[in-house]
Amino acid sequence: MRRIIVIVAALAFGPQALAAKPCEELKTEIAAKIDANGVKAYELEIVANDQVGDKKVVGSCDGGTKKILYTRK
């Protein structure tokens, strides 16, 4: 029973908890993962939700009000 409660809580609060993370902190974490994979030429940009367009979103932050975009150079 306890395991089910933990799973339900993780599913219910997981995405919101990640989106609540400050943008600069999340951007740093994403950059570290990209660097660890050996990618050298890329750009991460923090933008408001309405400025995403057709770019690749790699993160959501500041309570879901902003997105982090990835562009490979």
TIMI-2910 file (N, C-alpha, C, CB; in pm, 1 decimal, decimal comma, always signed):
<rs>
+----------+----------+----------+----------+----------+----------+----------+----------+----------+----------+----------+----------+------+
!      n_x !      n_y !      n_z !     ca_x !     ca_y !     ca_z !      c_x !      c_y !      c_z !     cb_x !     cb_y !     cb_z ! resn !
+----------+----------+----------+----------+----------+----------+----------+----------+----------+----------+----------+----------+------+
!    +82,4 !   -119,9 !     +0,0 !     +0,0 !     +0,0 !     +0,0 !    +86,3 !   +125,6 !     +0,0 !    -93,5 !     +0,2 !   +120,6 !  Met !
!   +190,3 !   +125,7 !    +81,1 !   +278,4 !   +242,5 !    +89,1 !   +343,7 !   +270,7 !    -46,4 !   +386,7 !   +221,1 !   +196,9 !  Arg !
!   +381,2 !   +165,1 !   -118,3 !   +444,8 !   +179,4 !   -248,8 !   +350,1 !   +247,2 !   -347,5 !   +488,7 !    +42,4 !   -302,7 !  Arg !
!   +223,3 !   +211,3 !   -343,8 !   +123,6 !   +271,9 !   -432,8 !   +108,5 !   +420,0 !   -402,8 !    -12,2 !   +201,0 !   -419,0 !  Ile !
!   +106,8 !   +456,8 !   -277,3 !    +94,0 !   +597,3 !   -238,8 !   +214,2 !   +676,8 !   -288,8 !    +80,4 !   +611,0 !    -85,5 !  Ile !
!   +332,5 !   +620,6 !   -276,8 !   +453,3 !   +689,3 !   -323,7 !   +449,1 !   +707,9 !   -474,5 !   +579,4 !   +610,9 !   -283,7 !  Val !
!   +407,7 !   +606,7 !   -547,5 !   +398,9 !   +615,9 !   -693,0 !   +296,8 !   +720,9 !   -734,6 !   +362,3 !   +479,9 !   -753,4 !  Ile !
!   +181,1 !   +719,5 !   -672,0 !    +77,3 !   +818,1 !   -704,8 !   +126,1 !   +959,7 !   -674,0 !    -52,8 !   +788,2 !   -626,4 !  Val !
!   +192,4 !   +978,2 !   -562,4 !   +244,7 !  +1110,9 !   -526,0 !   +349,6 !  +1156,9 !   -625,4 !   +304,1 !  +1108,9 !   -384,6 !  Ala !
!   +437,2 !  +1066,6 !   -668,2 !   +540,9 !  +1102,1 !   -764,9 !   +480,2 !  +1142,9 !   -898,4 !   +637,3 !   +985,4 !   -784,9 !  Ala !
!   +378,0 !  +1070,4 !   -941,5 !   +312,2 !  +1104,2 !  -1067,0 !   +234,9 !  +1234,8 !  -1057,1 !   +219,3 !   +992,6 !  -1108,8 !  Leu !
!   +175,1 !  +1259,9 !   -942,8 !    +93,9 !  +1380,1 !   -924,9 !   +177,9 !  +1506,1 !   -911,2 !     +5,9 !  +1365,0 !   -803,8 !  Ala !
!   +289,8 !  +1496,5 !   -840,8 !   +367,6 !  +1616,5 !   -811,0 !   +498,2 !  +1625,6 !   -887,2 !   +396,0 !  +1622,4 !   -665,6 !  Phe !
!   +540,2 !  +1522,5 !   -955,5 !   +668,0 !  +1520,5 !  -1026,0 !   +685,6 !  +1632,9 !  -1126,3 !   +683,7 !  +1391,1 !  -1095,7 !  Gly !
!   +600,5 !  +1644,1 !  -1227,1 !   +619,1 !  +1749,2 !  -1327,4 !   +613,0 !  +1890,7 !  -1269,3 !   +514,7 !  +1735,1 !  -1435,0 !  Pro !
!   +523,3 !  +1914,6 !  -1175,4 !   +513,7 !  +2047,6 !  -1115,7 !   +637,8 !  +2079,2 !  -1034,2 !   +389,0 !  +2058,3 !  -1027,8 !  Gln !
!   +689,9 !  +1981,5 !   -965,0 !   +809,1 !  +2003,9 !   -883,5 !   +928,6 !  +2037,1 !   -971,8 !   +839,5 !  +1880,5 !   -796,9 !  Ala !
!   +939,7 !  +1972,0 !  -1086,9 !  +1049,7 !  +2003,0 !  -1177,9 !  +1032,6 !  +2140,0 !  -1240,8 !  +1060,1 !  +1897,2 !  -1286,5 !  Leu !
!   +911,2 !  +2176,1 !  -1275,1 !   +885,4 !  +2305,3 !  -1338,1 !   +906,2 !  +2420,2 !  -1240,8 !   +743,9 !  +2309,6 !  -1393,6 !  Ala !
!   +900,5 !  +2393,8 !  -1111,4 !   +916,0 !  +2498,5 !  -1011,8 !  +1062,6 !  +2535,2 !   -989,3 !   +853,2 !  +2455,1 !   -881,2 !  Ala !
!  +1154,4 !  +2460,8 !  -1046,5 !  +1297,2 !  +2484,6 !  -1029,4 !  +1336,0 !  +2617,6 !  -1096,6 !  +1380,0 !  +2366,4 !  -1088,7 !  Lys !
!  +1425,1 !  +2694,7 !  -1034,7 !  +1472,4 !  +2819,7 !  -1095,9 !  +1541,1 !  +2791,5 !  -1230,5 !  +1570,3 !  +2893,2 !  -1000,0 !  Pro !
!  +1522,2 !  +2879,1 !  -1326,7 !  +1571,5 !  +2857,1 !  -1462,9 !  +1723,1 !  +2842,3 !  -1470,4 !  +1528,4 !  +2970,8 !  -1551,3 !  Cys !
!  +1797,0 !  +2928,6 !  -1404,1 !  +1942,9 !  +2921,8 !  -1412,8 !  +1996,1 !  +2790,5 !  -1355,1 !  +2006,0 !  +3040,7 !  -1339,3 !  Glu !
!  +1935,2 !  +2744,2 !  -1247,9 !  +1976,7 !  +2616,8 !  -1186,8 !  +1951,4 !  +2500,8 !  -1282,0 !  +1902,0 !  +2593,1 !  -1053,7 !  Glu !
!  +1832,8 !  +2497,0 !  -1342,0 !  +1799,0 !  +2390,4 !  -1435,2 !  +1886,4 !  +2397,8 !  -1559,9 !  +1651,0 !  +2397,8 !  -1473,6 !  Leu !
!  +1911,6 !  +2517,8 !  -1609,3 !  +1996,9 !  +2536,1 !  -1727,0 !  +2137,0 !  +2480,5 !  -1700,8 !  +2004,9 !  +2685,8 !  -1765,5 !  Lys !
!  +2191,1 !  +2504,1 !  -1582,5 !  +2322,4 !  +2453,3 !  -1545,3 !  +2323,3 !  +2300,7 !  -1541,8 !  +2364,3 !  +2509,4 !  -1409,5 !  Thr !
!  +2218,6 !  +2241,9 !  -1486,7 !  +2208,6 !  +2096,0 !  -1481,2 !  +2199,8 !  +2035,1 !  -1621,1 !  +2086,7 !  +2054,5 !  -1398,5 !  Glu !
!  +2120,3 !  +2096,3 !  -1707,9 !  +2105,9 !  +2046,4 !  -1844,7 !  +2238,2 !  +2059,5 !  -1919,4 !  +1994,0 !  +2122,6 !  -1919,4 !  Ile !
!  +2306,7 !  +2172,4 !  -1903,1 !  +2436,3 !  +2193,7 !  -1968,9 !  +2537,3 !  +2088,4 !  -1924,5 !  +2490,1 !  +2335,0 !  -1938,2 !  Ala !
!  +2537,2 !  +2053,3 !  -1797,1 !  +2629,4 !  +1952,8 !  -1746,4 !  +2603,1 !  +1816,9 !  -1812,0 !  +2617,4 !  +1941,8 !  -1593,8 !  Ala !
!  +2476,5 !  +1782,8 !  -1830,8 !  +2442,1 !  +1656,1 !  -1895,4 !  +2483,1 !  +1655,8 !  -2042,7 !  +2291,7 !  +1629,3 !  -1882,7 !  Lys !
!  +2461,3 !  +1767,4 !  -2109,8 !  +2498,9 !  +1777,6 !  -2251,3 !  +2650,4 !  +1769,1 !  -2265,1 !  +2446,3 !  +1909,8 !  -2313,4 !  Ile !
!  +2722,8 !  +1841,5 !  -2180,2 !  +2869,5 !  +1837,6 !  -2182,1 !  +2921,1 !  +1696,5 !  -2155,9 !  +2927,2 !  +1934,7 !  -2078,1 !  Asp !
!  +2858,1 !  +1625,3 !  -2063,3 !  +2899,3 !  +1488,4 !  -2030,0 !  +2882,9 !  +1394,0 !  -2148,8 !  +2818,4 !  +1436,4 !  -1911,1 !  Ala !
!  +2792,5 !  +1427,6 !  -2240,1 !  +2772,8 !  +1346,9 !  -2360,9 !  +2867,4 !  +1386,6 !  -2473,2 !  +2629,8 !  +1359,0 !  -2408,6 !  Asn !
!  +2955,4 !  +1482,7 !  -2447,1 !  +3056,7 !  +1520,1 !  -2545,0 !  +3014,7 !  +1623,7 !  -2647,3 !  +3100,2 !  +1401,0 !  -2615,6 !  Gly !
!  +2899,8 !  +1683,7 !  -2630,4 !  +2855,2 !  +1786,2 !  -2724,5 !  +2927,6 !  +1916,4 !  -2691,2 !  +2699,5 !  +1805,0 !  -2718,9 !  Val !
!  +2988,3 !  +1979,2 !  -2792,0 !  +3067,6 !  +2099,8 !  -2768,7 !  +2998,4 !  +2227,4 !  -2818,0 !  +3202,1 !  +2085,9 !  -2836,6 !  Lys !
!  +2935,5 !  +2222,1 !  -2933,3 !  +2878,2 !  +2342,7 !  -2993,5 !  +2725,8 !  +2341,3 !  -2981,4 !  +2920,0 !  +2354,4 !  -3141,7 !  Ala !
!  +2675,9 !  +2407,3 !  -2878,0 !  +2531,9 !  +2417,3 !  -2857,4 !  +2501,5 !  +2545,4 !  -2780,9 !  +2477,3 !  +2293,3 !  -2781,4 !  Tyr !
!  +2373,3 !  +2579,3 !  -2777,4 !  +2329,5 !  +2696,6 !  -2701,7 !  +2201,8 !  +2661,1 !  -2627,3 !  +2307,0 !  +2819,8 !  -2795,2 !  Glu !
!  +2194,2 !  +2703,1 !  -2502,5 !  +2072,0 !  +2691,2 !  -2423,7 !  +2019,6 !  +2831,0 !  -2399,4 !  +2096,7 !  +2615,6 !  -2288,9 !  Leu !
!  +1891,3 !  +2849,6 !  -2422,5 !  +1830,1 !  +2981,7 !  -2410,9 !  +1703,0 !  +2971,9 !  -2326,8 !  +1798,6 !  +3040,6 !  -2551,1 !  Glu !
!  +1685,7 !  +3064,2 !  -2234,0 !  +1565,9 !  +3069,9 !  -2150,6 !  +1470,2 !  +3171,7 !  -2212,7 !  +1601,1 !  +3108,0 !  -2001,9 !  Ile !
!  +1347,6 !  +3127,9 !  -2242,1 !  +1248,9 !  +3215,5 !  -2303,8 !  +1113,0 !  +3197,5 !  -2237,9 !  +1239,1 !  +3188,3 !  -2454,2 !  Val !
!  +1025,8 !  +3294,5 !  -2258,4 !   +886,9 !  +3283,1 !  -2212,2 !   +815,4 !  +3177,8 !  -2297,4 !   +812,7 !  +3421,7 !  -2220,3 !  Ala !
!   +710,5 !  +3120,5 !  -2244,0 !   +637,3 !  +3014,3 !  -2313,5 !   +590,6 !  +3054,1 !  -2453,3 !   +518,3 !  +2973,1 !  -2231,6 !  Asn !
!   +551,2 !  +3178,0 !  -2471,1 !   +498,4 !  +3220,2 !  -2601,1 !   +607,2 !  +3246,7 !  -2704,9 !   +415,0 !  +3344,2 !  -2584,0 !  Asp !
!   +733,0 !  +3232,6 !  -2668,7 !   +842,6 !  +3256,4 !  -2762,5 !   +910,9 !  +3128,0 !  -2808,4 !   +944,3 !  +3347,3 !  -2699,4 !  Gln !
!   +852,2 !  +3013,9 !  -2780,0 !   +915,0 !  +2885,8 !  -2812,3 !   +919,8 !  +2860,8 !  -2961,9 !   +841,3 !  +2772,7 !  -2744,1 !  Val !
!   +809,5 !  +2878,4 !  -3030,0 !   +805,0 !  +2850,9 !  -3173,4 !   +828,2 !  +2703,9 !  -3202,2 !   +908,2 !  +2934,9 !  -3246,7 !  Gly !
!   +913,6 !  +2674,8 !  -3302,7 !   +939,6 !  +2536,3 !  -3340,9 !  +1075,2 !  +2487,1 !  -3291,0 !   +932,2 !  +2521,9 !  -3491,7 !  Asp !
!  +1131,2 !  +2553,6 !  -3192,1 !  +1260,5 !  +2515,6 !  -3136,6 !  +1244,6 !  +2399,0 !  -3039,3 !  +1326,4 !  +2635,6 !  -3066,3 !  Lys !
!  +1356,2 !  +2329,7 !  -3010,4 !  +1353,3 !  +2212,2 !  -2922,9 !  +1354,0 !  +2254,5 !  -2776,4 !  +1473,2 !  +2119,6 !  -2952,2 !  Lys !
!  +1251,2 !  +2217,3 !  -2703,1 !  +1239,4 !  +2247,2 !  -2560,7 !  +1304,2 !  +2133,2 !  -2482,1 !  +1089,3 !  +2266,7 !  -2518,9 !  Val !
!  +1399,0 !  +2168,1 !  -2392,9 !  +1466,7 !  +2066,9 !  -2311,5 !  +1438,2 !  +2083,7 !  -2162,8 !  +1616,0 !  +2072,5 !  -2335,6 !  Val !
!  +1359,4 !  +2184,8 !  -2126,1 !  +1326,5 !  +2203,7 !  -1986,3 !  +1219,3 !  +2308,5 !  -1966,7 !  +1448,9 !  +2241,3 !  -1909,2 !  Gly !
!  +1151,9 !  +2298,8 !  -1852,7 !  +1050,8 !  +2395,3 !  -1812,2 !  +1086,7 !  +2440,3 !  -1671,5 !   +905,4 !  +2334,4 !  -1818,7 !  Ser !
!  +1076,5 !  +2572,1 !  -1645,7 !  +1122,8 !  +2623,4 !  -1516,4 !  +1036,9 !  +2740,6 !  -1470,9 !  +1270,1 !  +2666,0 !  -1524,9 !  Cys !
!  +1071,0 !  +2793,1 !  -1355,4 !   +998,5 !  +2905,2 !  -1294,3 !   +847,9 !  +2880,7 !  -1290,6 !  +1027,6 !  +3034,1 !  -1370,4 !  Asp !
!   +811,0 !  +2765,3 !  -1238,2 !   +669,9 !  +2732,6 !  -1224,1 !   +598,8 !  +2707,7 !  -1355,7 !   +601,1 !  +2841,5 !  -1151,8 !  Gly !
!   +674,5 !  +2669,9 !  -1459,1 !   +615,8 !  +2642,7 !  -1589,8 !   +593,6 !  +2765,6 !  -1674,6 !   +487,4 !  +2572,9 !  -1572,6 !  Gly !
!   +642,0 !  +2881,7 !  -1632,3 !   +622,2 !  +3005,2 !  -1708,2 !   +728,3 !  +3027,0 !  -1815,0 !   +620,8 !  +3122,8 !  -1614,8 !  Thr !
!   +840,0 !  +2953,4 !  -1805,6 !   +949,0 !  +2969,3 !  -1902,2 !   +995,4 !  +2832,0 !  -1949,4 !  +1067,6 !  +3048,6 !  -1840,1 !  Lys !
!  +1059,9 !  +2831,3 !  -2065,8 !  +1115,1 !  +2710,1 !  -2123,9 !  +1263,0 !  +2730,7 !  -2152,7 !  +1039,1 !  +2671,0 !  -2252,3 !  Lys !
!  +1337,0 !  +2620,4 !  -2152,4 !  +1477,7 !  +2622,6 !  -2190,9 !  +1486,8 !  +2555,8 !  -2326,8 !  +1569,3 !  +2550,5 !  -2084,5 !  Ile !
!  +1543,4 !  +2628,5 !  -2423,4 !  +1554,1 !  +2581,8 !  -2559,9 !  +1695,7 !  +2538,6 !  -2591,5 !  +1509,5 !  +2689,3 !  -2656,3 !  Leu !
!  +1708,1 !  +2435,4 !  -2673,5 !  +1837,9 !  +2380,9 !  -2714,3 !  +1856,6 !  +2404,9 !  -2863,4 !  +1848,6 !  +2228,6 !  -2680,9 !  Tyr !
!  +1972,7 !  +2459,9 !  -2899,7 !  +2008,3 !  +2476,1 !  -3039,7 !  +2149,6 !  +2425,1 !  -3058,1 !  +1995,4 !  +2624,2 !  -3085,4 !  Thr !
!  +2168,6 !  +2335,7 !  -3152,1 !  +2303,1 !  +2285,4 !  -3182,2 !  +2362,5 !  +2373,1 !  -3289,8 !  +2300,5 !  +2135,6 !  -3227,2 !  Arg !
!  +2486,8 !  +2412,9 !  -3269,7 !  +2552,4 !  +2502,8 !  -3365,8 !  +2636,9 !  +2424,9 !  -3463,1 !  +2638,6 !  +2606,0 !  -3293,7 !  Lys !
+----------+----------+----------+----------+----------+----------+----------+----------+----------+----------+----------+----------+------+
</rs>
